[in-house]
Amino acid sequence: MAANSPIRERKRVSQKKYYAINLETERQKGRSRAERLKMSRTLEDIESHRARHRLAQARYRAANKLKLKTESWQYRIKKKRGMEREQDEIDYEEMMASV
């Protein structure tokens, strides 16, 4: 295994350079490959993919319930504070204009 390590490392570095140089062509190849795969899927495949995705979403929500709850609370508070700040600025401008 140790004998393969330098060879694998050289190959990995070589691949990294290749992808850096040919980034746009590789992206285009990936897009066309994804499009071909998408067009070849059957309705059953699509439905099973959607069902698996829904299950994965449910597992994620169950595992990260507290995190999601906290993030949504912070989002609402941030939005509320922003609206209050804007209203305070409007009130301040009106007060300064009336002085």
Sequence and secondary structure as in RCSB ss.txt:
>XXXX:A:sequence
MAANSPIRERKRVSQKKYYAINLETERQKGRSRAERLKMSRTLEDIESHRARHRLAQARYRAANKLKLKTESWQY
RIKKKRGMEREQDEIDYEEMMASV
>XXXX:A:secstr
 TTHHHHHHHHHHHHHHHHHHTHHHHHHHHHHHHHHHHHH  HHHHHHHHHHHHHHHHHHHHHTHHHHHHHHHHH
HHHHHHHHHHHHHHHHHHHHHHH 
